């Protein structure tokens, strides 16, 4: 389960995956072998002529399954308060997906909700407030809120635009100079450059 109060440490990841049966050594040997093979392929053919080359160890195989995806209807609820964000979560999971608050899936599944940066911050704030609730549904440990890829791409595009819009006045490579060159009108204001 996702717990905001217990951040995952890098050492925990390394310890859980590489402690049993010299797995770390096997992984290490495999990747060193692959690196050397890419650089000196003929030399390793001679060394491993009569024996098997290092293989990538299989740690934990995940069962193949089809993920469940259900697009939801927009909530049209103001997201600025924690109370309204709880209403949004309830509308999505209880009303639209037809789950009950006692549904066992809230005990052992992780549900991903995607939004922009402000929405994700609000959902995480709600999770922090309700972390000590008695019911599993109310603790919201089953909810993983992530920054949406579309929002990330849009923010990145805005960043590129803001960096390259204005340059020194003699810089002919700025977007402002290009817009002026192609005859765009009234594009030099700050309002126009940020939209």
N, CA, C and O of each residue as an XYZ file, in Angstrom:
780
protein
N       0.834     -1.189      0.000
C       0.000      0.000      0.000
C       0.873      1.245      0.000
O       1.996      1.238      0.505
N       0.356      2.273     -0.554
C       1.062      3.553     -0.633
C       0.875      4.306      0.675
O      -0.257      4.587      1.069
N       1.963      4.635      1.349
C       1.885      5.361      2.617
C       2.771      6.589      2.519
O       3.991      6.481      2.395
N       2.149      7.753      2.575
C       2.922      8.985      2.464
C       3.784      9.222      3.691
O       4.802      9.909      3.607
N       3.389      8.663      4.836
C       4.142      8.905      6.064
C       5.402      8.031      6.161
O       6.252      8.273      7.017
N       5.531      7.014      5.289
C       6.696      6.143      5.297
C       7.342      6.148      3.916
O       7.051      5.274      3.099
N       8.214      7.118      3.641
C       8.849      7.154      2.319
C       9.766      5.949      2.124
O      10.380      5.464      3.075
N       9.851      5.479      0.904
C      10.696      4.334      0.589
C      12.138      4.806      0.466
O      12.430      5.775     -0.234
N      13.018      4.122      1.143
C      14.439      4.423      1.076
C      15.076      3.546      0.002
O      14.641      2.415     -0.213
N      16.095      4.056     -0.669
C      16.761      3.304     -1.731
C      17.329      2.001     -1.196
O      17.268      0.977     -1.876
N      17.872      2.022     -0.001
C      18.475      0.821      0.577
C      17.435     -0.279      0.767
O      17.763     -1.460      0.654
N      16.175      0.095      1.059
C      15.118     -0.907      1.218
C      14.884     -1.649     -0.089
O      14.679     -2.863     -0.088
N      14.913     -0.930     -1.198
C      14.708     -1.562     -2.495
C      15.848     -2.523     -2.792
O      15.624     -3.648     -3.238
N      17.073     -2.070     -2.541
C      18.233     -2.914     -2.802
C      18.210     -4.138     -1.896
O      18.462     -5.251     -2.358
N      17.909     -3.947     -0.606
C      17.910     -5.061      0.346
C      16.875     -6.115     -0.007
O      17.161     -7.308      0.089
N      15.678     -5.704     -0.413
C      14.630     -6.692     -0.684
C      14.915     -7.496     -1.939
O      14.547     -8.668     -2.011
N      15.562     -6.895     -2.931
C      15.763     -7.610     -4.177
C      17.046     -8.399     -4.267
O      17.108     -9.364     -5.028
N      18.078     -8.031     -3.520
C      19.382     -8.608     -3.765
C      19.966     -9.406     -2.597
O      21.169     -9.666     -2.595
N      19.198     -9.788     -1.644
C      19.789    -10.475     -0.506
C      19.770    -11.994     -0.647
O      20.671    -12.662     -0.140
N      18.778    -12.549     -1.316
C      18.629    -14.008     -1.340
C      19.490    -14.634     -2.436
O      19.530    -14.140     -3.563
N      20.171    -15.717     -2.099
C      20.868    -16.587     -3.049
C      21.871    -15.878     -3.963
O      21.950    -16.187     -5.151
N      22.605    -14.969     -3.440
C      23.632    -14.273     -4.221
C      23.073    -13.631     -5.484
O      23.759    -13.565     -6.504
N      21.857    -13.167     -5.420
C      21.223    -12.562     -6.596
C      21.977    -11.329     -7.046
O      22.119    -11.084     -8.244
N      22.457    -10.556     -6.095
C      23.192     -9.351     -6.445
C      24.407     -9.682     -7.306
O      24.674     -9.003     -8.297
N      25.139    -10.721     -6.929
C      26.314    -11.115     -7.711
C      25.915    -11.556     -9.112
O      26.619    -11.264    -10.079
N      24.808    -12.247     -9.227
C      24.348    -12.708    -10.536
C      23.968    -11.542    -11.435
O      24.300    -11.530    -12.620
N      23.276    -10.566    -10.872
C      22.892     -9.383    -11.638
C      24.147     -8.623    -12.055
O      24.281     -8.195    -13.201
N      25.055     -8.467    -11.111
C      26.304     -7.751    -11.368
C      27.092     -8.421    -12.488
O      27.547     -7.751    -13.415
N      27.253     -9.741    -12.407
C      27.994    -10.480    -13.434
C      27.325    -10.352    -14.797
O      28.004    -10.181    -15.809
N      26.016    -10.433    -14.828
C      25.292    -10.362    -16.096
C      25.513     -9.015    -16.779
O      25.818     -8.967    -17.970
N      25.360     -7.926    -16.034
C      25.494     -6.607    -16.658
C      26.941     -6.261    -17.006
O      27.187     -5.568    -17.993
N      27.889     -6.727    -16.219
C      29.296     -6.538    -16.594
C      29.598     -7.329    -17.857
O      30.271     -6.836    -18.763
N      29.094     -8.569    -17.913
C      29.283     -9.393    -19.109
C      28.702     -8.698    -20.343
O      29.347     -8.658    -21.391
N      27.484     -8.149    -20.224
C      26.843     -7.476    -21.356
C      27.639     -6.236    -21.790
O      27.764     -5.962    -22.984
N      28.168     -5.499    -20.828
C      28.957     -4.302    -21.153
C      30.235     -4.673    -21.889
O      30.584     -4.051    -22.892
N      30.929     -5.686    -21.388
C      32.178     -6.102    -22.036
C      31.879     -6.715    -23.406
O      32.626     -6.491    -24.359
N      30.804     -7.480    -23.511
C      30.440     -8.105    -24.783
C      30.150     -7.055    -25.855
O      30.486     -7.243    -27.025
N      29.520     -5.941    -25.443
C      29.222     -4.878    -26.408
C      30.501     -4.201    -26.895
O      30.559     -3.724    -28.028
N      31.521     -4.159    -26.044
C      32.765     -3.485    -26.402
C      33.758     -4.424    -27.095
O      34.378     -4.060    -28.094
N      33.898     -5.630    -26.552
C      34.866     -6.603    -27.086
C      34.163     -7.936    -27.360
O      34.344     -8.883    -26.595
N      33.377     -8.034    -28.417
C      32.592     -9.257    -28.634
C      33.449    -10.491    -28.925
O      33.093    -11.585    -28.486
N      34.555    -10.358    -29.642
C      35.352    -11.530    -30.007
C      36.077    -12.141    -28.819
O      36.216    -13.361    -28.736
N      36.540    -11.298    -27.896
C      37.271    -11.808    -26.744
C      36.375    -12.665    -25.847
O      36.817    -13.695    -25.337
N      35.154    -12.260    -25.655
C      34.262    -13.032    -24.793
C      33.818    -14.333    -25.451
O      33.495    -15.298    -24.758
N      33.798    -14.368    -26.776
C      33.474    -15.627    -27.458
C      34.516    -16.682    -27.132
O      34.193    -17.857    -26.956
N      35.778    -16.250    -27.052
C      36.857    -17.184    -26.710
C      36.736    -17.675    -25.265
O      36.915    -18.860    -24.984
N      36.428    -16.739    -24.347
C      36.355    -17.091    -22.932
C      35.185    -18.025    -22.660
O      35.329    -18.995    -21.916
N      34.026    -17.743    -23.255
C      32.821    -18.528    -22.980
C      32.537    -19.545    -24.090
O      31.386    -19.874    -24.375
N      33.617    -20.033    -24.709
C      33.458    -20.994    -25.792
C      32.886    -22.320    -25.293
O      32.017    -22.901    -25.943
N      33.365    -22.801    -24.152
C      32.941    -24.102    -23.630
C      32.056    -24.018    -22.390
O      31.738    -25.047    -21.793
N      31.657    -22.826    -22.000
C      30.771    -22.703    -20.840
C      29.699    -21.650    -21.114
O      29.827    -20.817    -22.011
N      28.660    -21.717    -20.325
C      27.518    -20.819    -20.549
C      27.830    -19.415    -20.029
O      28.430    -19.249    -18.967
N      27.416    -18.424    -20.792
C      27.619    -17.034    -20.387
C      26.648    -16.680    -19.262
O      25.616    -17.333    -19.110
N      26.970    -15.649    -18.469
C      26.075    -15.243    -17.373
C      24.682    -14.865    -17.898
O      24.548    -14.179    -18.911
N      23.673    -15.323    -17.194
C      22.281    -15.054    -17.562
C      21.661    -14.089    -16.561
O      22.042    -14.051    -15.391
N      20.709    -13.322    -17.038
C      19.992    -12.401    -16.145
C      19.119    -13.218    -15.195
O      18.296    -14.013    -15.650
N      19.282    -13.038    -13.888
C      18.460    -13.810    -12.953
C      17.012    -13.321    -12.948
O      16.733    -12.141    -13.161
N      16.109    -14.254    -12.700
C      14.689    -13.925    -12.600
C      14.386    -13.740    -11.119
O      14.473    -14.687    -10.337
N      14.027    -12.507    -10.734
C      13.763    -12.227     -9.322
C      12.328    -12.597     -8.966
O      12.091    -13.645     -8.365
N      11.398    -11.775     -9.319
C       9.981    -12.025     -9.052
C       9.233    -11.784    -10.341
O       9.155    -10.653    -10.821
N       8.683    -12.843    -10.901
C       7.920    -12.674    -12.124
C       6.499    -12.257    -11.778
O       5.845    -12.862    -10.929
N       6.041    -11.224    -12.446
C       4.684    -10.739    -12.241
C       3.760    -11.518    -13.155
O       4.051    -11.716    -14.335
N       2.653    -11.954    -12.600
C       1.691    -12.681    -13.415
C       1.145    -11.772    -14.503
O       0.882    -10.591    -14.275
N       0.980    -12.342    -15.689
C       0.438    -11.575    -16.800
C      -1.066    -11.455    -16.621
O      -1.777    -12.449    -16.472
N      -1.526    -10.220    -16.638
C      -2.961     -9.987    -16.509
C      -3.314     -8.721    -17.273
O      -2.458     -7.881    -17.551
N      -4.584     -8.605    -17.602
C      -5.049     -7.421    -18.309
C      -5.457     -6.374    -17.288
O      -6.318     -6.639    -16.448
N      -4.854     -5.184    -17.342
C      -5.224     -4.160    -16.358
C      -6.639     -3.651    -16.615
O      -7.127     -3.641    -17.745
N      -7.269     -3.235    -15.541
C      -8.625     -2.706    -15.619
C      -8.539     -1.199    -15.780
O      -7.852     -0.525    -15.013
N      -9.228     -0.677    -16.768
C      -9.215      0.758    -17.031
C     -10.644      1.217    -17.233
O     -11.369      0.656    -18.055
N     -11.051      2.228    -16.493
C     -12.399      2.743    -16.643
C     -12.357      4.263    -16.666
O     -12.124      4.896    -15.637
N     -12.586      4.859    -17.854
C     -12.663      6.315    -17.895
C     -13.892      6.792    -17.127
O     -14.947      6.159    -17.169
N     -13.745      7.899    -16.435
C     -14.834      8.391    -15.588
C     -15.382      9.710    -16.121
O     -14.703     10.448    -16.835
N     -16.609      9.977    -15.758
C     -17.275     11.218    -16.134
C     -16.697     12.343    -15.271
O     -16.454     12.124    -14.084
N     -16.471     13.532    -15.823
C     -15.943     14.634    -14.996
C     -16.848     14.915    -13.803
O     -18.068     14.770    -13.887
N     -16.246     15.313    -12.709
C     -17.001     15.497    -11.466
C     -17.688     16.847    -11.372
O     -18.744     16.954    -10.747
N     -17.117     17.877    -11.976
C     -17.644     19.244    -11.913
C     -17.775     19.753    -10.477
O     -18.658     20.557    -10.177
N     -16.905     19.288     -9.606
C     -16.866     19.736     -8.207
C     -15.595     20.555     -8.035
O     -14.532     20.166     -8.521
N     -15.698     21.679     -7.351
C     -14.546     22.538     -7.099
C     -13.514     21.769     -6.277
O     -13.856     21.183     -5.250
N     -12.256     21.765     -6.716
C     -11.207     20.960     -6.088
C     -10.372     21.726     -5.072
O      -9.322     21.232     -4.661
N     -10.795     22.904     -4.656
C      -9.940     23.733     -3.800
C      -9.963     23.339     -2.330
O      -9.073     23.753     -1.587
N     -10.939     22.558     -1.877
C     -10.989     22.203     -0.458
C     -10.876     20.696     -0.285
O     -11.191     19.930     -1.196
N     -10.426     20.282      0.887
C     -10.318     18.850      1.175
C     -11.684     18.172      1.173
O     -11.814     17.039      0.710
N     -12.695     18.854      1.684
C     -14.047     18.270      1.712
C     -14.538     17.992      0.293
O     -15.121     16.940      0.031
N     -14.307     18.921     -0.608
C     -14.732     18.706     -1.991
C     -13.926     17.597     -2.661
O     -14.466     16.855     -3.481
N     -12.644     17.475     -2.326
C     -11.852     16.393     -2.887
C     -12.331     15.038     -2.392
O     -12.297     14.062     -3.142
N     -12.774     14.959     -1.152
C     -13.379     13.715     -0.665
C     -14.655     13.394     -1.438
O     -14.927     12.231     -1.733
N     -15.433     14.415     -1.764
C     -16.632     14.207     -2.574
C     -16.274     13.682     -3.968
O     -16.961     12.813     -4.504
N     -15.212     14.206     -4.541
C     -14.772     13.747     -5.865
C     -14.379     12.279     -5.815
O     -14.789     11.490     -6.667
N     -13.588     11.916     -4.819
C     -13.158     10.521     -4.677
C     -14.368      9.616     -4.491
O     -14.442      8.547     -5.097
N     -15.316     10.034     -3.659
C     -16.519      9.239     -3.442
C     -17.342      9.134     -4.722
O     -17.870      8.067     -5.037
N     -17.453     10.228     -5.453
C     -18.224     10.204     -6.701
C     -17.603      9.232     -7.700
O     -18.320      8.481     -8.362
N     -16.276      9.241     -7.814
C     -15.618      8.347     -8.758
C     -15.759      6.879     -8.362
O     -16.168      6.048     -9.173
N     -15.421      6.567     -7.119
C     -15.341      5.165     -6.734
C     -16.671      4.584     -6.269
O     -16.978      3.432     -6.577
N     -17.448      5.341     -5.550
C     -18.698      4.805     -5.018
C     -19.822      4.929     -6.044
O     -20.521      3.954     -6.322
N     -19.995      6.111     -6.601
C     -21.122      6.319     -7.507
C     -20.844      5.794     -8.915
O     -21.633      5.010     -9.443
N     -19.735      6.213     -9.532
C     -19.506      5.840    -10.922
C     -19.020      4.401    -11.097
O     -19.438      3.724    -12.037
N     -18.151      3.926    -10.214
C     -17.643      2.555    -10.349
C     -18.494      1.546     -9.594
O     -18.285      0.340     -9.728
N     -19.453      2.022     -8.800
C     -20.379      1.127     -8.109
C     -19.765      0.311     -6.988
O     -20.249     -0.777     -6.680
N     -18.719      0.812     -6.383
C     -18.085      0.100     -5.271
C     -18.701      0.576     -3.958
O     -19.254      1.673     -3.889
N     -18.606     -0.239     -2.930
C     -19.049      0.199     -1.605
C     -17.816      0.541     -0.775
O     -16.700      0.153     -1.121
N     -18.020      1.262      0.310
C     -16.879      1.649      1.149
C     -16.263      0.451      1.859
O     -15.133      0.531      2.341
N     -16.990     -0.650      1.928
C     -16.468     -1.870      2.553
C     -15.937     -2.862      1.516
O     -15.670     -4.015      1.855
N     -15.785     -2.447      0.293
C     -15.310     -3.326     -0.778
C     -13.929     -3.864     -0.424
O     -13.055     -3.083     -0.046
N     -13.701     -5.175     -0.532
C     -12.393     -5.742     -0.171
C     -11.249     -5.278     -1.076
O     -10.082     -5.402     -0.705
N     -11.571     -4.747     -2.251
C     -10.507     -4.273     -3.145
C      -9.756     -3.085     -2.548
O      -8.611     -2.828     -2.919
N     -10.388     -2.364     -1.632
C      -9.688     -1.255     -0.981
C      -8.616     -1.759     -0.018
O      -7.764     -0.981      0.411
N      -8.643     -3.054      0.332
C      -7.643     -3.631      1.228
C      -6.369     -4.052      0.510
O      -5.282     -3.960      1.080
N      -6.488     -4.512     -0.735
C      -5.315     -5.113     -1.375
C      -5.034     -4.618     -2.786
O      -4.178     -5.183     -3.467
N      -5.721     -3.589     -3.243
C      -5.451     -3.044     -4.569
C      -5.063     -1.580     -4.468
O      -5.401     -0.888     -3.507
N      -4.358     -1.139     -5.465
C      -3.945      0.255     -5.548
C      -4.654      0.873     -6.742
O      -4.531      0.378     -7.862
N      -5.391      1.947     -6.514
C      -6.117      2.639     -7.573
C      -5.375      3.926     -7.906
O      -5.023      4.703     -7.018
N      -5.142      4.140     -9.191
C      -4.394      5.310     -9.639
C      -5.369      6.377    -10.115
O      -6.263      6.102    -10.916
N      -5.190      7.597     -9.613
C      -5.950      8.746    -10.089
C      -4.951      9.746    -10.648
O      -3.930     10.040    -10.025
N      -5.258     10.266    -11.833
C      -4.348     11.150    -12.552
C      -4.929     12.558    -12.577
O      -6.131     12.743    -12.764
N      -4.064     13.544    -12.386
C      -4.508     14.930    -12.439
C      -3.346     15.873    -12.662
O      -2.208     15.451    -12.870
N      -3.653     17.155    -12.615
C      -2.584     18.138    -12.731
C      -1.883     18.278    -11.377
O      -2.277     17.642    -10.399
N      -0.850     19.108    -11.329
C      -0.025     19.199    -10.120
C      -0.827     19.669     -8.913
O      -0.647     19.146     -7.813
N      -1.695     20.635     -9.098
C      -2.475     21.161     -7.984
C      -3.451     20.110     -7.452
O      -3.604     19.953     -6.241
N      -4.107     19.397     -8.363
C      -5.062     18.367     -7.955
C      -4.363     17.241     -7.213
O      -4.855     16.773     -6.186
N      -3.219     16.803     -7.725
C      -2.462     15.736     -7.060
C      -2.037     16.187     -5.663
O      -2.106     15.408     -4.713
N      -1.603     17.426     -5.535
C      -1.216     17.949     -4.216
C      -2.421     17.966     -3.267
O      -2.287     17.650     -2.085
N      -3.577     18.330     -3.781
C      -4.792     18.340     -2.942
C      -5.153     16.932     -2.489
O      -5.474     16.723     -1.319
N      -5.104     15.953     -3.413
C      -5.438     14.581     -3.041
C      -4.457     14.048     -1.997
O      -4.856     13.339     -1.073
N      -3.191     14.386     -2.143
C      -2.205     13.930     -1.153
C      -2.415     14.616      0.192
O      -2.163     14.025      1.242
N      -2.873     15.848      0.159
C      -3.215     16.547      1.397
C      -4.373     15.845      2.096
O      -4.350     15.668      3.314
N      -5.372     15.451      1.340
C      -6.507     14.716      1.918
C      -6.020     13.402      2.519
O      -6.458     13.016      3.603
N      -5.122     12.717      1.826
C      -4.583     11.460      2.358
C      -3.849     11.683      3.676
O      -3.971     10.878      4.599
N      -3.097     12.757      3.765
C      -2.357     13.045      4.999
C      -3.313     13.327      6.156
O      -3.064     12.902      7.284
N      -4.400     14.041      5.883
C      -5.367     14.369      6.930
C      -6.075     13.110      7.431
O      -6.310     12.963      8.630
N      -6.414     12.208      6.516
C      -7.202     11.026      6.868
C      -6.348      9.785      7.122
O      -6.885      8.678      7.161
N      -5.045      9.935      7.293
C      -4.147      8.780      7.441
C      -4.432      7.938      8.677
O      -4.123      6.747      8.685
N      -5.014      8.523      9.721
C      -5.259      7.786     10.970
C      -6.719      7.374     11.141
O      -7.142      7.028     12.244
N      -7.483      7.410     10.062
C      -8.894      7.013     10.148
C      -8.997      5.528     10.489
O      -8.062      4.762     10.257
N     -10.142      5.132     11.042
C     -10.296      3.736     11.476
C     -10.625      2.803     10.319
O     -10.121      1.681     10.274
N     -11.456      3.240      9.389
C     -11.805      2.364      8.268
C     -10.757      2.447      7.174
O     -10.184      3.509      6.929
N     -10.513      1.332      6.523
C      -9.519      1.248      5.454
C      -9.858      2.200      4.298
O      -8.973      2.863      3.759
N     -11.113      2.262      3.930
C     -11.534      3.157      2.847
C     -11.206      4.601      3.199
O     -10.704      5.342      2.354
N     -11.480      5.009      4.423
C     -11.270      6.401      4.836
C      -9.796      6.787      4.915
O      -9.459      7.961      4.759
N      -8.909      5.813      5.155
C      -7.465      6.124      5.231
C      -6.875      6.456      3.858
O      -5.839      7.116      3.774
N      -7.517      6.008      2.798
C      -7.115      6.322      1.420
C      -5.726      5.799      1.065
O      -5.068      6.369      0.195
N      -5.263      4.733      1.713
C      -3.974      4.147      1.364
C      -4.047      3.418      0.025
O      -3.016      3.105     -0.569
N      -5.222      3.158     -0.435
C      -5.438      2.472     -1.704
C      -5.377      3.429     -2.892
O      -5.440      2.991     -4.041
N      -5.256      4.722     -2.629
C      -5.284      5.738     -3.679
C      -3.876      6.241     -3.974
O      -3.176      6.708     -3.076
N      -3.471      6.145     -5.221
C      -2.185      6.676     -5.652
C      -2.466      7.776     -6.665
O      -2.909      7.507     -7.782
N      -2.205      9.014     -6.267
C      -2.453     10.142     -7.160
C      -1.139     10.517     -7.844
O      -0.120     10.736     -7.190
N      -1.188     10.586     -9.166
C       0.014     10.856     -9.948
C      -0.242     11.995    -10.922
O      -1.375     12.263    -11.323
N       0.832     12.645    -11.283
C       0.808     13.752    -12.228
C       0.586     13.177    -13.625
O       1.347     12.315    -14.065
N      -0.439     13.639    -14.321
C      -0.793     13.105    -15.628
C       0.232     13.431    -16.700
O       0.835     14.505    -16.685
N       0.430     12.508    -17.625
C       1.400     12.690    -18.690
C       1.042     13.887    -19.565
O       1.926     14.639    -19.973
N      -0.245     14.070    -19.855
C      -0.652     15.210    -20.666
C      -0.262     16.512    -19.974
O       0.262     17.424    -20.614
N      -0.513     16.603    -18.675
C      -0.178     17.809    -17.919
C       1.342     18.025    -17.918
O       1.821     19.151    -18.049
N       2.076     16.941    -17.771
C       3.537     17.040    -17.779
C       4.025     17.572    -19.117
O       4.873     18.463    -19.163
N       3.491     17.026    -20.211
C       3.903     17.479    -21.544
C       3.534     18.947    -21.768
O       4.314     19.712    -22.336
N       2.350     19.327    -21.321
C       1.921     20.707    -21.500
C       2.814     21.663    -20.706
O       3.200     22.715    -21.215
N       3.145     21.301    -19.458
C       4.037     22.140    -18.652
C       5.422     22.232    -19.289
O       6.049     23.291    -19.265
N       5.895     21.134    -19.854
C       7.195     21.137    -20.519
C       7.160     22.045    -21.747
O       8.111     22.783    -22.005
N       6.070     21.990    -22.499
C       5.918     22.855    -23.665
C       5.896     24.331    -23.248
O       6.505     25.173    -23.908
N       5.194     24.640    -22.151
C       5.184     26.014    -21.650
C       6.584     26.454    -21.213
O       6.972     27.603    -21.426
N       7.331     25.545    -20.607
C       8.697     25.856    -20.187
C       9.570     26.187    -21.395
O      10.295     27.183    -21.384
N       9.505     25.370    -22.417
C      10.286     25.627    -23.630
C       9.890     26.969    -24.237
O      10.738     27.760    -24.651
N       8.581     27.206    -24.280
C       8.089     28.454    -24.861
C       8.592     29.662    -24.069
O       9.045     30.645    -24.655
N       8.513     29.588    -22.746
C       8.930     30.739    -21.935
C      10.435     30.986    -22.025
O      10.881     32.131    -21.967
N      11.213     29.921    -22.168
C      12.664     30.085    -22.263
C      13.062     30.687    -23.610
O      13.945     31.542    -23.679
N      12.415     30.240    -24.665
C      12.838     30.639    -26.013
C      12.020     31.792    -26.596
O      12.264     32.202    -27.730
N      11.055     32.320    -25.842
C      10.243     33.405    -26.396
C      11.049     34.680    -26.567
O      11.116     35.256    -27.652
N      11.655     35.104    -25.474
C      12.427     36.343    -25.527
C      13.913     36.037    -25.452
O      14.353     35.180    -24.685
N      14.653     36.734    -26.241
C      16.103     36.641    -26.177
C      16.638     38.053    -26.196
O      15.866     39.011    -26.134
N      17.937     38.195    -26.281
C      18.472     39.549    -26.452
C      17.884     40.170    -27.720
O      17.504     39.455    -28.648
N      17.813     41.478    -27.754
C      17.164     42.156    -28.881
C      17.830     41.834    -30.214
O      17.172     41.872    -31.254
N      19.118     41.520    -30.200
C      19.796     41.200    -31.458
C      19.734     39.705    -31.787
O      20.200     39.285    -32.846
N      19.157     38.897    -30.877
C      19.072     37.450    -31.088
C      17.991     37.131    -32.114
O      16.807     37.360    -31.866
N      18.394     36.607    -33.255
C      17.438     36.295    -34.308
C      16.865     34.890    -34.182
O      16.069     34.472    -35.023
N      17.256     34.157    -33.148
C      16.755     32.789    -33.004
C      15.607     32.673    -32.008
O      15.114     31.568    -31.778
N      15.166     33.777    -31.410
C      14.079     33.691    -30.431
C      12.737     33.516    -31.135
O      12.595     33.856    -32.309
N      11.771     32.991    -30.422
C      10.432     32.817    -30.983
C       9.781     34.166    -31.279
O       9.013     34.281    -32.235
N      10.073     35.177    -30.483
C       9.528     36.510    -30.727
C      10.027     37.060    -32.063
O       9.255     37.636    -32.829
N      11.323     36.880    -32.338
C      11.869     37.325    -33.613
C      11.232     36.572    -34.782
O      10.947     37.160    -35.826
N      11.013     35.268    -34.600
C      10.387     34.473    -35.660
C       8.957     34.941    -35.905
O       8.528     35.056    -37.052
N       8.215     35.213    -34.820
C       6.841     35.690    -34.970
C       6.812     37.042    -35.676
O       5.948     37.278    -36.520
N       7.734     37.918    -35.346
C       7.807     39.222    -36.007
C       8.161     39.060    -37.483
O       7.601     39.742    -38.342
N       9.091     38.156    -37.770
C       9.525     37.924    -39.147
C       8.370     37.418    -40.019
O       8.249     37.811    -41.179
N       7.531     36.556    -39.466
C       6.431     35.973    -40.245
C       5.180     36.836    -40.202
O       4.121     36.405    -40.659
N       5.279     38.040    -39.665
C       4.183     38.992    -39.755
C       3.109     38.859    -38.695
O       1.991     39.333    -38.895
N       3.414     38.233    -37.582
C       2.436     38.139    -36.497
C       2.282     39.508    -35.857
O       3.264     40.233    -35.694
N       1.080     39.860    -35.498
C       0.802     41.173    -34.918
C       0.575     41.069    -33.412
O       0.020     40.080    -32.933
N       0.997     42.078    -32.671
C       0.728     42.215    -31.233
C       1.121     40.973    -30.443
O       0.305     40.454    -29.681
N       2.334     40.489    -30.603
C       2.767     39.292    -29.887
C       3.822     39.571    -28.836
O       4.334     38.637    -28.218
N       4.161     40.838    -28.617
C       5.286     41.132    -27.742
C       4.892     41.301    -26.280
O       5.778     41.517    -25.453
N       3.629     41.218    -25.915
C       3.232     41.416    -24.530
C       3.469     40.145    -23.723
O       3.504     39.046    -24.277
N       3.630     40.300    -22.422
C       3.851     39.162    -21.538
C       2.650     38.231    -21.547
O       2.810     37.013    -21.468
N       1.447     38.792    -21.642
C       0.236     37.977    -21.651
C       0.230     37.037    -22.845
O      -0.113     35.862    -22.714
N       0.608     37.550    -24.009
C       0.616     36.717    -25.205
C       1.699     35.649    -25.166
O       1.509     34.560    -25.707
N       2.835     35.943    -24.534
C       3.929     34.979    -24.542
C       3.685     33.833    -23.578
O       4.314     32.784    -23.715
N       2.800     33.993    -22.613
C       2.573     32.901    -21.661
C       1.356     32.070    -22.009
O       1.110     31.059    -21.351
N       0.594     32.447    -23.002
C      -0.597     31.659    -23.335
C      -0.380     30.748    -24.502
O      -1.293     30.023    -24.898
